[in-house]
Amino acid sequence: MAFADSKLRVQPEYGVPYVAQDILMYHATLDEVGKVAFLVEVYAEQPEEDLVRLLGYAHLQPTSLTGSEGSVTLSLISPLWQRVVGELRLEYLLIRPMASHSFDLRTSFAHYWRGNWTGLEIGHRGLGKSLTVTSNTAPLIENTLASMLASAELGADLVEFDVQLTSDLVPIIHHDWSIHVCIHPKTPTSRDDLTEVLLKDITYEQLKELKTYQIVGTKIIEYPAHNNVEQLEQRLFPTLQDFFERVNKSVGLDIEVKWPQEKRNGDYESEQTIDKNLFVDRILEVVQQHGCGRLNLLKSFDVDVCSLLRFKQNMYPVLVLSSSTNDYYADPRTSTVETINFAQAFDLAGIVPNTVPIKANPSLVQSAKEQVPLVLVWGADLKDRSSIDSFIQMGLTAVIYDRMDLWLRSNQTSAFESEEDLPDFFQLQCEPAPEKRVVNATIESILSNVNFL
């Protein structure tokens, strides 16, 4: 990938020259990937003679591509000596079509964005973080319906939240990868009294029955089980379907698809055993069935999840997130500049960098907007009205911040609520109702007495 020139294209006869630290990606569309093998050839240039020389080749068999993603190491065979002269390590991603649902081509909002949709304000987890912070805590529990509805009532343009799956593949709204529970009847008094359970390892029905705990500093805070909270809006672990059905359609939804990342030090943020294609499919099924008729943004820190989101559907914009530190994650595609290149290469709608690199180099905003349509930011630097305004003045598409109850201007109206044509326009996202069959009584009577051989 190269800045301002990251596009999929047919490769030259002898491939693409590789320079150290380059990111090379190859994309192939196949009808039956399980029946196709790949011949990989590595050439060396000899500029002084204007020649290229085949150093080695390897065959990549379809049986080596297991699951949705992984890595393979190939032995390179010299065509002259017919012996191993090196190794080539490749990482791969298989993007499979959705098994039970599909998006047709009747229309697309993947790149639809009106010119006046700029400087939008997005409520981070609704009104902001509340479960794990010791200061500036939001007045309502994060990622609950109550927090989303409160942001919408204040005039938020969109609300942002995190989606992941339970073990029975129910898309739920929660930021952390795990919960803390106490398996003893006594009230926990220390971290040692708590057991950590990954959300991917528990069913939704089991989750709703559990009293959970948050460790905040030296305190242990108890939260009642989902099923024991009378008001639906106050319950932890709402579903994605709940949000689609109960948040007003004049408010856009900024949906972060959670997937644990490998960090630079080799550690993973968490463990994930659900197949990546299945994971994305299940979320998209709910989006397709219940999410039409409004502005929806899909995004992730995982660039391969972004690829899956983009290639599996053409209805909603997809954006790629990046961290405050360029080398925080192991994947080189996750640095701020490389996310711009990746978004351009794979036809994403834009990027969502942290405020830290943008604050250090504000020119990145314009550079990014020359390559991709949308540039949103998130981060701790959006800490008051003054800082929010200073970032908006950079020409950003939107800012995502906590404590909208403190910093959103009073009497503000959502950018989408004020546009009267939008409800009907966004309705084009929805599948048309099947046409009723007109019954002709005479023809039906004749056909009922005809035998077909």
C-alpha positions as CSV (number, residue, x, y, z in Angstrom):
1,M,0.0,0.0,0.0
2,A,1.2,3.5,-0.8
3,F,-0.3,6.8,0.4
4,A,-2.8,8.2,-2.2
5,D,-2.2,5.2,-4.4
6,S,-3.6,2.2,-2.5
7,K,-5.9,0.5,-5.0
8,L,-6.6,-3.0,-6.0
9,R,-5.2,-3.6,-9.5
10,V,-4.0,-6.4,-11.8
11,Q,-0.4,-7.1,-10.9
12,P,2.3,-6.9,-13.5
13,E,3.7,-10.0,-15.1
14,Y,6.6,-10.3,-12.6
15,G,4.7,-9.0,-9.6
16,V,5.2,-6.0,-7.5
17,P,8.7,-4.9,-6.1
18,Y,8.9,-5.3,-2.4
19,V,10.8,-2.9,-0.2
20,A,11.3,-3.5,3.6
21,Q,8.3,-2.4,5.6
22,D,6.0,-2.4,2.6
23,I,2.5,-3.8,3.0
24,L,1.5,-6.0,0.1
25,M,-2.0,-7.5,-0.1
26,Y,-3.3,-9.8,-2.8
27,H,-7.0,-10.2,-3.5
28,A,-8.7,-12.9,-5.5
29,T,-12.4,-13.6,-6.1
30,L,-13.2,-17.3,-6.5
31,D,-16.3,-19.3,-7.0
32,E,-15.0,-22.4,-5.1
33,V,-12.0,-21.5,-3.0
34,G,-11.7,-25.1,-1.8
35,K,-10.9,-26.3,-5.3
36,V,-8.2,-23.8,-6.2
37,A,-4.5,-23.9,-5.5
38,F,-2.1,-21.0,-5.9
39,L,1.3,-20.9,-7.5
40,V,3.5,-18.3,-5.7
41,E,6.6,-17.1,-7.5
42,V,9.3,-14.9,-6.0
43,Y,11.5,-12.9,-8.5
44,A,14.7,-10.8,-8.0
45,E,15.4,-7.7,-10.1
46,Q,18.7,-7.2,-11.8
47,P,18.4,-3.5,-12.8
48,E,21.8,-3.3,-14.4
49,E,20.7,-5.8,-17.0
50,D,17.1,-4.9,-16.9
51,L,16.2,-8.4,-16.0
52,V,14.2,-10.3,-13.5
53,R,15.2,-13.8,-12.2
54,L,12.9,-16.4,-10.7
55,L,14.4,-17.2,-7.3
56,G,11.9,-19.7,-6.1
57,Y,8.3,-21.0,-6.3
58,A,5.8,-22.7,-4.0
59,H,2.4,-24.2,-4.2
60,L,-0.3,-23.1,-1.8
61,Q,-2.9,-25.9,-1.6
62,P,-6.5,-25.1,-0.6
63,T,-6.3,-27.6,2.3
64,S,-3.8,-25.2,3.9
65,L,-6.4,-22.5,4.2
66,T,-8.4,-23.6,7.2
67,G,-11.0,-21.5,9.0
68,S,-11.6,-17.8,8.2
69,E,-8.0,-16.6,8.8
70,G,-4.5,-17.8,9.6
71,S,-1.0,-17.9,8.4
72,V,1.0,-20.4,6.3
73,T,4.7,-20.9,5.7
74,L,5.7,-22.0,2.3
75,S,9.0,-23.6,1.2
76,L,10.4,-21.8,-1.8
77,I,11.9,-24.2,-4.4
78,S,14.7,-23.1,-6.7
79,P,13.7,-23.8,-10.3
80,L,17.4,-24.4,-11.1
81,W,18.5,-26.6,-8.2
82,Q,15.1,-28.0,-7.3
83,R,15.7,-27.6,-3.6
84,V,14.5,-25.4,-0.8
85,V,16.2,-22.0,-1.0
86,G,14.0,-20.1,1.5
87,E,10.6,-19.7,3.2
88,L,7.7,-17.3,2.6
89,R,5.2,-16.6,5.4
90,L,1.8,-15.4,4.3
91,E,-1.3,-14.4,6.3
92,Y,-4.7,-15.0,4.8
93,L,-8.3,-14.0,5.2
94,L,-11.2,-15.9,3.6
95,I,-14.3,-13.8,3.0
96,R,-17.3,-16.1,2.5
97,P,-20.8,-14.9,1.5
98,M,-23.4,-14.9,4.1
99,A,-25.0,-18.3,4.4
100,S,-28.6,-17.5,5.4
101,H,-29.0,-13.9,4.2
102,S,-27.7,-11.7,1.5
103,F,-27.8,-8.0,0.5
104,D,-29.0,-7.4,-3.0
105,L,-27.9,-4.5,-5.3
106,R,-31.2,-2.6,-5.5
107,T,-29.6,0.3,-3.7
108,S,-26.5,1.2,-1.6
109,F,-25.7,3.7,1.1
110,A,-22.1,2.5,1.5
111,H,-20.8,5.8,0.2
112,Y,-23.9,8.0,0.6
113,W,-23.1,11.2,2.6
114,R,-24.7,14.6,2.3
115,G,-22.5,17.6,2.1
116,N,-24.1,19.2,5.2
117,W,-23.4,16.2,7.4
118,T,-20.2,17.6,8.9
119,G,-19.1,18.4,12.4
120,L,-21.5,15.8,13.8
121,E,-21.5,15.0,17.5
122,I,-21.7,11.3,18.6
123,G,-22.4,10.1,22.1
124,H,-19.7,7.6,23.2
125,R,-21.5,4.6,24.6
126,G,-24.5,6.9,25.0
127,L,-23.7,9.5,27.6
128,G,-20.2,8.1,28.1
129,K,-18.1,5.7,30.2
130,S,-19.4,4.7,33.6
131,L,-18.5,1.1,34.5
132,T,-14.7,1.3,34.9
133,V,-13.9,5.0,35.5
134,T,-13.3,6.8,38.8
135,S,-13.9,10.4,37.6
136,N,-16.2,12.1,35.0
137,T,-18.5,9.2,35.3
138,A,-21.6,9.3,33.1
139,P,-24.9,9.6,35.1
140,L,-26.4,6.6,33.4
141,I,-24.9,3.2,32.8
142,E,-22.9,3.0,29.6
143,N,-24.1,1.0,26.6
144,T,-27.7,0.8,28.0
145,L,-30.9,1.8,26.3
146,A,-31.3,4.6,28.9
147,S,-27.9,6.1,28.1
148,M,-28.6,6.0,24.3
149,L,-32.1,7.4,24.7
150,A,-30.8,10.2,26.9
151,S,-28.2,11.2,24.3
152,A,-30.8,11.2,21.6
153,E,-33.1,13.4,23.7
154,L,-30.3,15.9,24.2
155,G,-29.9,16.1,20.4
156,A,-27.0,13.8,19.6
157,D,-26.6,13.2,15.8
158,L,-25.5,9.6,16.4
159,V,-24.9,7.3,19.4
160,E,-21.9,4.9,19.5
161,F,-21.8,1.5,21.1
162,D,-19.9,-1.8,21.1
163,V,-21.3,-5.1,19.8
164,Q,-20.0,-8.6,20.4
165,L,-21.5,-12.1,20.5
166,T,-22.5,-14.5,23.3
167,S,-21.7,-18.2,22.9
168,D,-25.2,-18.8,21.3
169,L,-24.4,-16.0,18.8
170,V,-26.7,-13.3,20.2
171,P,-25.3,-9.8,19.3
172,I,-25.2,-7.8,22.6
173,I,-24.1,-4.4,23.6
174,H,-21.1,-4.4,26.0
175,H,-17.6,-2.9,25.8
176,D,-15.5,-5.3,27.9
177,W,-14.6,-8.9,26.7
178,S,-15.6,-10.4,30.0
179,I,-17.7,-10.1,33.1
180,H,-16.9,-10.7,36.8
181,V,-19.2,-12.9,38.8
182,C,-19.0,-14.3,42.3
183,I,-19.6,-18.0,42.5
184,H,-19.8,-18.0,46.3
185,P,-22.9,-17.0,48.3
186,K,-21.0,-14.3,50.2
187,T,-20.6,-10.7,49.1
188,P,-17.2,-10.3,47.4
189,T,-14.7,-8.1,49.2
190,S,-11.7,-8.5,47.0
191,R,-10.7,-9.3,43.5
192,D,-9.9,-12.8,44.6
193,D,-13.5,-13.5,45.4
194,L,-14.5,-12.9,41.7
195,T,-14.3,-15.1,38.7
196,E,-13.8,-13.8,35.2
197,V,-16.1,-15.2,32.5
198,L,-15.6,-14.3,28.8
199,L,-18.8,-13.3,27.0
200,K,-18.1,-15.6,24.2
201,D,-18.3,-18.6,26.6
202,I,-21.8,-17.9,28.0
203,T,-25.2,-18.0,26.5
204,Y,-27.5,-14.9,26.5
205,E,-30.0,-16.6,28.8
206,Q,-27.3,-17.4,31.3
207,L,-25.9,-13.9,31.1
208,K,-29.2,-12.3,31.9
209,E,-29.5,-14.3,35.1
210,L,-26.1,-13.3,36.5
211,K,-25.3,-10.6,39.1
212,T,-22.1,-8.9,37.8
213,Y,-19.3,-6.9,39.5
214,Q,-17.0,-4.1,38.3
215,I,-13.6,-3.5,39.8
216,V,-13.0,0.3,40.0
217,G,-9.8,1.2,41.7
218,T,-10.0,-0.5,45.1
219,K,-13.8,-0.8,45.0
220,I,-16.0,-3.6,43.9
221,I,-19.4,-2.4,42.6
222,E,-22.3,-4.7,42.2
223,Y,-24.8,-4.7,39.4
224,P,-28.1,-6.6,39.5
225,A,-28.8,-9.3,37.0
226,H,-30.4,-8.2,33.7
227,N,-33.6,-10.1,34.5
228,N,-33.9,-8.5,38.0
229,V,-34.0,-5.0,36.7
230,E,-37.6,-3.9,36.1
231,Q,-37.0,-1.1,33.6
232,L,-35.8,-2.5,30.3
233,E,-33.9,0.8,29.6
234,Q,-31.7,0.3,32.7
235,R,-30.6,-3.2,32.0
236,L,-27.1,-4.2,31.3
237,F,-26.4,-6.3,28.2
238,P,-29.2,-5.2,25.9
239,T,-29.2,-6.7,22.4
240,L,-28.5,-5.1,19.1
241,Q,-32.1,-5.7,18.1
242,D,-33.2,-3.8,21.2
243,F,-31.3,-0.8,20.1
244,F,-32.7,-0.9,16.6
245,E,-36.2,-1.2,17.8
246,R,-36.2,1.3,20.6
247,V,-33.8,4.2,19.6
248,N,-35.6,6.8,17.5
249,K,-34.7,6.4,13.8
250,S,-33.8,10.1,13.6
251,V,-30.7,9.2,15.6
252,G,-27.9,7.5,13.7
253,L,-26.2,4.4,15.1
254,D,-22.4,4.2,15.2
255,I,-21.8,0.4,15.6
256,E,-18.3,-0.8,16.7
257,V,-17.9,-4.5,16.0
258,K,-15.6,-5.9,18.7
259,W,-12.7,-8.3,17.9
260,P,-9.7,-8.8,20.1
261,Q,-6.4,-7.6,18.7
262,E,-2.9,-8.8,19.0
263,K,-0.8,-6.2,20.6
264,R,2.8,-5.3,19.7
265,N,4.2,-7.3,22.6
266,G,2.5,-10.5,21.4
267,D,-0.3,-10.5,23.9
268,Y,-3.9,-10.5,22.8
269,E,-6.6,-8.2,24.3
270,S,-8.7,-11.3,24.8
271,E,-9.5,-14.8,23.4
272,Q,-12.0,-15.4,20.6
273,T,-12.9,-18.8,19.3
274,I,-16.0,-17.9,17.2
275,D,-15.3,-18.1,13.5
276,K,-14.7,-14.6,12.1
277,N,-17.1,-15.1,9.1
278,L,-19.8,-16.5,11.4
279,F,-19.3,-13.6,13.9
280,V,-19.7,-10.9,11.3
281,D,-22.6,-12.8,9.5
282,R,-24.6,-12.9,12.7
283,I,-24.3,-9.2,13.4
284,L,-25.1,-8.3,9.7
285,E,-28.2,-10.6,9.9
286,V,-29.6,-8.5,12.8
287,V,-28.6,-5.2,11.0
288,Q,-30.4,-6.4,7.8
289,Q,-33.5,-7.6,9.6
290,H,-34.0,-4.8,12.1
291,G,-31.7,-1.9,11.3
292,C,-33.0,-0.5,8.0
293,G,-34.5,3.0,7.8
294,R,-31.8,5.0,9.5
295,L,-28.1,6.0,9.2
296,N,-26.0,3.1,10.4
297,L,-22.2,3.2,10.5
298,L,-20.2,-0.1,10.9
299,K,-16.6,0.0,12.2
300,S,-13.9,-2.0,13.9
301,F,-10.3,-1.9,15.1
302,D,-9.8,-5.2,13.2
303,V,-9.0,-4.4,9.6
304,D,-10.0,-7.9,8.5
305,V,-13.4,-7.5,10.2
306,C,-13.7,-4.2,8.2
307,S,-13.0,-6.2,5.0
308,L,-15.7,-8.7,5.9
309,L,-18.2,-6.0,6.7
310,R,-17.5,-4.3,3.4
311,F,-17.5,-7.3,1.1
312,K,-20.5,-9.0,2.6
313,Q,-22.9,-6.1,2.3
314,N,-23.2,-2.9,0.2
315,M,-25.9,-1.0,2.2
316,Y,-24.0,0.7,5.0
317,P,-20.8,2.7,5.3
318,V,-17.8,0.8,6.9
319,L,-15.0,2.6,8.7
320,V,-11.7,1.5,10.3
321,L,-10.7,2.5,13.8
322,S,-7.2,3.2,15.0
323,S,-5.5,3.7,18.4
324,S,-3.8,6.6,20.0
325,T,-0.4,4.9,19.5
326,N,0.6,3.8,16.0
327,D,2.5,0.7,17.1
328,Y,0.1,-0.4,19.8
329,Y,-1.2,-3.3,17.7
330,A,0.9,-5.9,15.9
331,D,-0.9,-5.5,12.6
332,P,1.0,-2.7,10.7
333,R,-2.3,-1.8,8.9
334,T,-3.7,-0.4,12.1
335,S,-1.5,2.7,12.3
336,T,-3.3,6.0,11.5
337,V,-1.7,6.5,8.1
338,E,-2.0,2.9,7.1
339,T,-5.7,2.9,7.9
340,I,-6.1,5.6,5.3
341,N,-4.4,3.4,2.8
342,F,-6.4,0.4,3.8
343,A,-9.7,2.3,3.6
344,Q,-8.8,3.5,0.1
345,A,-7.7,0.1,-1.1
346,F,-10.8,-1.7,0.1
347,D,-13.5,0.9,-0.7
348,L,-14.3,1.8,2.9
349,A,-16.1,5.0,3.7
350,G,-13.5,6.4,6.0
351,I,-11.4,6.2,9.1
352,V,-11.8,6.8,12.8
353,P,-8.4,7.8,14.3
354,N,-7.8,8.7,17.9
355,T,-7.4,12.4,18.7
356,V,-3.7,12.0,19.8
357,P,-2.1,11.7,16.3
358,I,-4.6,14.3,14.9
359,K,-3.8,16.8,17.6
360,A,0.0,16.3,17.0
361,N,-0.5,16.7,13.2
362,P,-3.8,18.4,12.2
363,S,-2.9,18.3,8.5
364,L,-3.7,14.5,8.7
365,V,-7.4,15.4,8.5
366,Q,-7.1,17.1,5.1
367,S,-4.7,14.4,3.9
368,A,-7.1,11.7,4.8
369,K,-10.2,13.5,3.3
370,E,-8.4,13.7,0.0
371,Q,-8.3,9.8,0.0
372,V,-11.5,8.8,1.8
373,P,-14.8,10.6,2.3
374,L,-15.3,10.4,6.1
375,V,-12.9,11.2,9.0
376,L,-14.3,10.8,12.5
377,V,-12.2,11.0,15.7
378,W,-12.5,9.7,19.3
379,G,-10.4,10.1,22.4
380,A,-9.8,11.6,25.8
381,D,-8.8,15.0,24.2
382,L,-12.5,15.6,23.6
383,K,-12.9,16.6,27.2
384,D,-14.9,19.9,27.1
385,R,-16.8,22.2,24.8
386,S,-13.7,24.1,23.8
387,S,-11.7,21.1,22.8
388,I,-14.7,19.6,21.0
389,D,-15.1,22.8,18.9
390,S,-11.4,22.9,18.2
391,F,-11.5,19.5,16.6
392,I,-14.7,20.2,14.7
393,Q,-13.0,23.3,13.2
394,M,-10.4,21.0,11.6
395,G,-13.0,19.9,9.2
396,L,-13.8,16.6,10.7
397,T,-16.9,14.6,9.7
398,A,-17.8,13.9,13.4
399,V,-16.4,13.7,16.9
400,I,-17.2,10.9,19.4
401,Y,-17.0,11.9,23.1
402,D,-18.2,11.2,26.6
403,R,-20.6,13.3,28.8
404,M,-22.9,14.7,26.1
405,D,-25.0,15.8,29.0
406,L,-22.3,18.3,29.9
407,W,-20.9,19.4,26.6
408,L,-23.6,19.2,23.9
409,R,-25.0,22.6,23.2
410,S,-28.5,23.2,24.7
411,N,-31.5,23.0,22.4
412,Q,-29.5,21.2,19.7
413,T,-31.4,19.1,17.2
414,S,-30.0,16.1,15.5
415,A,-28.8,16.8,12.0
416,F,-31.0,14.0,10.7
417,E,-34.2,15.0,12.5
418,S,-34.2,18.3,10.8
419,E,-34.2,16.8,7.3
420,E,-37.8,15.8,6.5
421,D,-37.1,13.7,3.5
422,L,-34.8,11.3,5.3
423,P,-37.3,8.8,6.8
424,D,-38.7,8.0,3.4
425,F,-35.2,8.1,1.8
426,F,-33.7,5.7,4.3
427,Q,-36.7,3.4,3.9
428,L,-35.0,2.4,0.6
429,Q,-32.6,0.4,2.7
430,C,-35.5,-1.9,3.7
431,E,-36.5,-4.9,1.7
432,P,-39.7,-4.2,-0.2
433,A,-42.8,-6.0,1.0
434,P,-43.7,-9.0,-1.3
435,E,-46.4,-8.1,-3.8
436,K,-49.7,-9.6,-3.2
437,R,-50.7,-12.2,-5.8
438,V,-53.8,-11.2,-7.8
439,V,-56.1,-14.2,-8.1
440,N,-58.2,-14.7,-11.2
441,A,-61.1,-17.0,-10.2
442,T,-61.7,-18.2,-13.7
443,I,-58.1,-19.1,-14.4
444,E,-57.8,-20.8,-11.0
445,S,-60.9,-22.9,-11.7
446,I,-59.5,-24.0,-15.1
447,L,-56.0,-24.8,-13.7
448,S,-57.5,-26.9,-10.8
449,N,-59.0,-29.3,-13.4
450,V,-55.9,-29.7,-15.6
451,N,-53.4,-32.6,-15.2
452,F,-49.8,-31.9,-16.1
453,L,-47.6,-34.7,-17.3
